Amino acid sequence: WSPRHRVKSGFCLILAAFVLLVNFGPGGGGGSLLGRSSSKGGGRKADPLGSLSNEQRISLLKEVYGTWTFYDGSADDRPRTPYVTEENAGNRFLDLPEDKFPPESWQADAVYANHFLDAAIKLVRRAQRAIYSAYAGYGLSDVRLVEKDDGSESFEFVSESIDERRSKRVKMFHLEEVDLSSVASAADLPEDWHRMGGWTTTRSLNGLERRITHRVMTNTEFTVLFAGGWRSLGYGGNHAWQGMPAVFESLLSGIFDRLGVQLVVRTVGLPPLDGLGEEAIAEMDQGGRSNVLSTLGFSSLLGSDVDMVVWDDYGAPKDRNGLDAPPAEPDDLGAALFDLFARQALLAGETTAPFLWGGSFEVLRNLHEHADVDVGQLGSGIAGVPVTTSLKVGGSLPLAAQYLNCPAGTRAACDDESLQFDGTCWIERSDFVPETPQLDPMPVAPSALGWRAHQLRGYTLAYNVLNAVYDALDRFSVVTITEGFPLPDEDWHVGPHVTNILDKVRSLSESDAPHCFTLKEKMGLPQRLCKSALRGRTEYTPRADPASTSIRGALDDSQRPDDPPGPLYKGDDIENP
């Protein structure tokens, strides 16, 4: 997707995380904080900030929610020679012992670190409030700009109860922490987990927080992989930037940047396949089949450095938006293929063992209980979205919430494609007119999910990742109050955690975790694939490292053409509005 659709770190300077309330505007996103409105639906409730200019809106929200003001006053004194290296750490995990941090490093600077942690914790909370505000509004009313006696201006407004909004926000995105030793099946999970934030385990959350703390301490990349079918990734009527992966990246990339961490998001999945018969379509809709080829070369094609995997290749949902019911459990083959995918994700590298979101419950439970893998399943957050009791009411809700949470009486009307999709195939430009007439709007596949459903899932995942970031930073702050800086090794090193998981995954027996091993009978795949990392080359994209994983990359100089074809167009591209 185009970088123009990504939230950059500069946004944090203007409105900190509250600017994230800008929900992708017309053409596929939510209502904008800066005055955009929907071109569809009508009947919108009056904007409480409607009388303010863009600059005044920014000023008001900075006053109400705060901004990022932290800076490094000793930047010129920081070490110039890289010190977060394998050589300095003495291990491949970059687990630096405390005495390996230079005294001038930020990790050892108590003044810097304390102020940084304070600012970062406040930033995370602002971002979570912003995410909730996309569905519940600003929480402000009767906003007025008044002139003081000295000629300056100030804002007067009525604010909703902070405690009430916090309570509703926490409930909307609540992530259940379950004990998988006593929860034997998906049917035993807490009621309505799928309509809130989802479920995980306490140990898994601790593992995610440790990964995040490690990335902050080492200022290295945090990599997330989204893997799914065409429907879950946004194909069939949406632009790529309207899908869940792009929404997640747009929300969090700027925040991670402020933490000194680069967020890397990868996506892999099959687009809708033309020419399939009814039997083949029904087979794909069982779930788990979309990533077979990339799984068989996971380490090379999807990456050996993944911190978190979001698997969303479930079967076709029972309703149009797929938000109200639990995800359909994959059939036997789908569960076996997911087990292979999960093991390959875990075994792909030697320095990471990713957190696994989504998949067959039985497989997740086996991996958690017998290999200490960090697991969970994501909910939709639909429980906290205002109800569209009629189309008129739906049109008055915040744009991200319109026509999304619809009871039986309005579901059919809400499912109208003009309300659920907003994709334009071609934007007119001055330098080129295509010979083929362009379709407008983008064609919609029969069972595709609309942009609001994808956005809500992306917001829900982002909110709960921010919860983990908050807890990681809070623990960082609490521990260093008594232990001092840098943070003690036992509170952020990942080597023992990763090594334990990898050793146990390689040692999984057929009796403890049988699903992957059944692929020998089902598909003729050798059982050693369940315990060995797979690598491969292909010309298909996307790939984590295209230069070194293409088939052409295996050619030597004698096999390369002397005069390869050049680009068809060498000029500069024009700005595409």
N, C-alpha and C positions, 0 to 999 in steps of 0.2 A: 504494500500500500504506500501511497505517496507520503513523504515526510510532512507535507503540509497539513495532514490530518493528525499528526502526533502532537501531544502536549509537550512542549519543550520546557526546559528548566527555567527559562525566563518568566514563565507564567507564575512560578512560585514567588518571584520578586514582586509581581504586581498584586496578586491576591492570595498568595500562598496557595494552599490547596483548595480554597473556596472557589477559585476560578474553574475547578473541575465541574462545577455546576453547569458549565457550558456543554450541553449534551449533543454535540454534533450537528446542531442547526438544521435548516431545511435541506432536503436531499438525503436524509437518512439519520438524523440524530434527534436529540431532545431539545428542549427550549433553551435558548441562550440567555445567559445572565445579562448580556449586553444589548438586548432588545430584539433579537430575532423572534419570529413567531411562525407557527405552522401555517402552511398553505392549505391544509386539509383539516376537516373536522369542525371548524367554526365554533362559535359560542364560548370562547375562552373567557375565564374569569379575569377581571381587571387586574393588571399587573400592579402590585402595591408600589413598585418602583418606577411605574410608567411615566411619571412626570419628571423624572430625573434624566439628565444627560448621561452619556456613557462615563464621562469623567466623574460625575457626581455619584453614580452607582459604585464605581470603584472606590471612591473615597469613603462612602458609607460602609461598604462591606469590609474595608480595611479597619474602620473604626469598630465595627461590631465583632469581627472575627479575628483580627490581628493579621500580621504579616511576618514573613521570614526576614529577620534583621541581622542574623548572625554572620560574622565574618572572622577570618583568621588574622588577628593583629600581629602575629609573628610569622607570617608566610615567608618572609625573606630569610628567616633563620632555620627553616626546615631543611633536612638533609637533601642534598642534590643527588647523591648516589643511591640508586635503588637498593632497598634493604629487605623488601618482601620478595625474597627469591628462594628457590629450592636450596641453593648452596648455603645461604645464610640460615635457613630454617633447619637444614639437615634432614629434610623429608620432602616427599612429593606433594604433601597436603598444604604446604605453606603454613604449617603450625609453628610459628616462631616462639621459642622460649622467651620468657619475660626479659632475660638479660640480653637478648639479641635486638631489642628495639633501641635505637640510638636515643640518648637523652633529649635530643632536640626534636624527635618525632612527635607527631600529634598524639599518638597513643600513650606516650609517657608524660605528656603535658597536662597536668591536673587542671589548670585554669582553662585551657582550650577545651579539653574533653568535657568538663562539667558544663560549660556554656553551650557546647555543641549538643550534648545529650538533652539539655533542657529545651533548646530550640527545636530539635528533631522530634521530641515527644509531643510538643505542642503542634508541630506541623502535621503529624500523623492524625491527631485528634481533629484538626481542622479539616483534613481530607475526608475523614469519615463523616463529619457533619455535612460536608458538601455532597457526598454521595447520597446521603439520606434526603437532602434538600431537593434533589432532582425529582423525587417522588412526593415529598411533603411540602414543597414550597420553602420560601425563605424563613418563615416564622416571624415575619414583620408585617405590620399593618399601620395604616394612618401615617405614612411616612411623609414628612414635610421638611422643607428647607427653610429655616428661619434666619433672619438677619439680627445680629446682636447690636447692642448700643454702640459698640466700637466699630461697626461696619463689617465685621467678619460674619461668616455664615456657619451655622451648625445644623445638625439633623435632630429632629424630634420624631419619635416613632413608638409604637406599642409592640412589645415583643412577647411571643408565646412563652409559656413556662419552659425553661431550659430542662428542668427535671422530667417533665412530661414528654418532651421531644426525645430526650435521651432514652427514656424507658421504651418508647415506641421503636426507636432506632435499634436498640439492643435486641428487642423481640423480633424485628423484621429479619435481622441477619444472624440470629442466634445459631451458634454451632454447637451441637450436642457432643459432649464428650462421653463416649460409651465404653463399657468394659467388654471387650470381645471374648474374654474367657467365659462370659455368661450369656452373651448374645450369639445364639447358635445359627440364626438364619436372618435373612433380610426382613422377614415377617416380624421378628422380635425387636426390630429397631424402634425407637421412640416414635409415637404418632406425630405426623405432620413434619418430620424432619426435612422432608423434601420441599416443603413450602416455605421453609426458613433458610438458614445458612447451610445446613447439611449436618454431617456427623464426622467425627474423627475420634482419636483416643488421646488421653493426656500425654502418654509417652510420645506419640506421633507429633503432637504440637511442640513438645519440648525439642524434638529433633529438628523441626522446621525453624524454630527460634535459634537453635544452635547454628544452623546453616546461615541464617541471616546475620547473626552476630559475627560469624567468621568472615563473611563478605565485607562487612563494615570494617572490621579490624584490618583486613588485608587490602581493602579498596579494589576488589576484583569483581568480575562480572557475576551477576545472578541470572542464570539461564532457565527459561521456562519453555517447555514444549507442549503444544496443543496437538493432539492427535484425535481424529474423528472421521465421521462420514460426511458426505456432502451436505446433509441437512444441518448437522450440528455446527459446521464451520461457516455457515452463512451462504452457501451456494443456492442457486435456484430462484433468485430474485433480489439479492442484495449485493452491494459492493463489498469488496474484501474488508474495507475499513469499517463497515457496519457490523462485521462479525464479532463474536465474543473475544477472540484473541487480540484484535486490533483495539477494541474497547478497553480491554485490560491494560494493554501497553500504553494507550493514550492516558489513562488515569494515573498510572504509577511511574512512568519513565521519569518525569520531572521530579517526583518525590525521591526516588532512588538516587537520582543525580545529586540531590542535596545531601544525601547520606554518604556520598563518595563512591557509589556503586552504580555501574552501568547495567541496566535491565536489558536483557536480550530475550526476545520472544521469537520462537519458531513455530511454524504451523505445517502440518502434513495431513493430507486426506484426499480422498477421491472426489472429483466433481461428479455431477449427475452423469450417468452413463447412458448414451443413446443406443437404441437398437436391442436392448435387453428384452427378452420375453417375460411373460407374467411369472413364470416359475423362477427365473433368475432374479427378478426384482423382489419376489417374496423371500428368496434366500438371502439377499443382501439386507433386507429389512429385519432379519433376525438379529443383526448386530454382530460386531466383532470382526467383520470380513474386510473392512476398508483399508487396513494397514498391513496386510500380509507381506507384500513385497518389500516395503521399507523396513519391516521388522527383521527380515532376513539379511539386512545389512545395517542394522541399527547403529552400531558404533561409528561407522563411516558416514552414513547418510543422514542420520538424525543427530549425531553428536555424542561425544564421550565426556561431556562436561555439563550435563543437565542437572539442575538442582531440584526441579519440580516438574512433574508430568501431569497434564490434565487430559485424561482419556475420556472421550465422549462419542463413542461409536455404538451407542445403544440402539435398540430397535426403534421402529417408527412409533412416535407418541400416539396416545389414544385421542388427544385433542389437538386442535390446530397449533396452539403455541407451545405445547409440551411443558407447561409450567405447573399444572395442578396435580398431576399424578406422579408417583415415584417412577424413576426410570425403569423400563422393562429389563428384567434380568436376561442376559444373553442365553441362548440355548446351549446345549452341550459343546457343540463345535465352537461357538462364539466364545464360551468361557475358556476353552482350551487355547484358542488363539490369543485371547487376552492374557492368559497365564504366560504364554511364550513371549508376548510383547512386554509384559511387566518384567520378566526375568532378563530379557535383553536390555531393557532400559536400566536395570540395576547393575548388570555386568558390563555395560558398554565402556565404562572408564575405570580407572584405578584411584581416582581422587574424589569421586562423588558417588552417592547412592541416593537417587532422587526420591522425594516425597511423591507418592502416587495418589492422585485424586481420580476417583471414578473407576468403573470396571465391575466385574462379577463380584458380588459380595463374598461368595465362598472362597474365591481366589484371594481376595484382599485379606480375608480373615486368616487363611492358611499362611500367607506371607508374613502377616503381622505376628501371629502366634508362634510360628516355627522358625522365622528368620529375622525377627525384630524389625521388619520393614515398616516405615512410616506411611500410613494410609488414611484415606477418608473418602467420602462421597459428597459432592456438592449439591446443595439445594438451590431453589430458584429465587427465594426472597419474595415470592408473590404474596405471601401472607401480609406483608406490610404495604402493599400497593393499594391505593384507594379504589373502591369498587365502582365500576361503570354500570350504574343501574339503568341508564338509558343513554342513547347516543348524545342527547343534549348535555347530560351530566358528564359524560366522557369527554366532550369537547371543552368543558370548563376546567378539567384537571390539568396539572402540569404536563407538558407535552410528553415527557417520558412515560407518564402513567396512563395516558389516554388509551381507551379501548383495550386494555391489557388484562385487568382482573374483572372478567365478565361472568356474571351468574348465568344459569341456563337460559333465562328469559331473553338475554341480550347477546348470547354467545354467537348466534348465527349472524347477527348484524355486525358484531365486532369483527368477525372473520372476513369481512369484505376486503378484498385485496387493496383497494384504494386507501384503506385505513391502516393496513399492516405493512405495506411495502412502499418504498419511496426511492426507486432506483432509476437513474437516467443513463441510457446507453451512450449517448453522444452529446457532447457540449460543443455548440457551434464555435468555430474558430476562423480567423481571417485568412490563414495561410493554406488551408486545405479543405476541399469539399469531397467527401467520399463518393465514389461512383455508386456504391450500393446504398439504397435507402436504409437509414438507421431506424431501429425499433425504439419507440418511446411510449410508454415506459419499458423498463427491462422485463422480459418475459418471466412469469412466475411459475415454478414447478408446482404440481398439485398439492404436495404435502410439505412444502417449504415453510420455514419459520420466518416471521417478520422481524424487522430490525429491532422493534421494542423488546421482543423476547430475548434476542441475542444481547442487547444492551443490558437488560436486567441481570442476565447470567454473568456478564462481564463485571458489572458493578458488585454483585454478590461475592464473586471470587476476590475482587480487589479489596473489598471491605474486610474480608476475613484474613487475607494476607497482611493487610495493615494492622489487624489485631495482633498477628504474630510479630510484626515489626515493633509495635508498641510494647508488647511484653518483653521482647528481646532488649530493647533500649532501656526499659524500666529496670530490668534485672541488671543490666550493665551499670546503670546509675547506682542502684542499691548496693551492689557488691563492691564497687570501687569506693564508696563512702567509707567503708571499714577496711578494705584491703589495699586501697591506693591504686595508682596507675603504674604500668599498664594493667589491663584486665588480667586476672590470674589465668594460667593455661587451662585449668580444668573447666573454666566457664565458657571457653570458645573453641578449643581445639576440636577438629572433626576426625582426625586420623583414627582413633580407637572406635568411634561410632561407625565410620564407613567400613573399616576393616572387619568389624564384627558382622555387619550385614552381608558383605560380599562373601565371607567365609561360610556363613550359614545358608545363603542362597545356593552356593555351589554344592552344599552338602544335603540339600533337601531330598528326602526319600520319596518314593512313589506312594508310600502309605500315608505320609504326612501331607503331601501336596500333589495329588494325582493328575490334575487336569492337563498340564502340558505333556505329560508322558503318553496320554491317549492319542496324541497326534500321529504316532507311529501307525496306529491302526486306522485312524480316520483319514489321514492324508499321506501316509508313507514317509513322514519326516523322522529322521533318526532321533533317538532319545537324547543323544549327546547335545543337541541344540538347546536343551533345557538347562544345561550347565556350562555352556561355552559361549563367549561373546562372538558375534558374527560381524563380518566386515564385507564390503562389496563396492562395486563401481557401477555407475549407470549414467545415462545422459538425461534421465528424467529429473525434473526439478519440482519442488525446492529440495536443496541439500544443504547440510550444515557447512560443508567445506567444498564448494563446487570445484575449485581449482585442482584439488588433490583427489577427488573422488569420481572424476569423469573417466569414461573409457578412453577418451582421447589422451588423457594424462598419462596413460600407460605406454603410449607410442614413444619410440626413440626418434632422434632427429632424422634418420634415414627414411622414416615412414611418414613424415610430415610433408604436406604439399609445399612446393617452392614458392608458389604465388597464391596464398589463401585469399578468398574473396574479402573485400573490405566492407565497411558499413554502407547501407543504402543512402543514408543521409548524414552529412558531416557538419551541418550548421547548428546554431544554437536553437533550442526549443523556445517557443513563445510561452508566456505565462498563460496558464489555463485557469480561467476564473472559477 
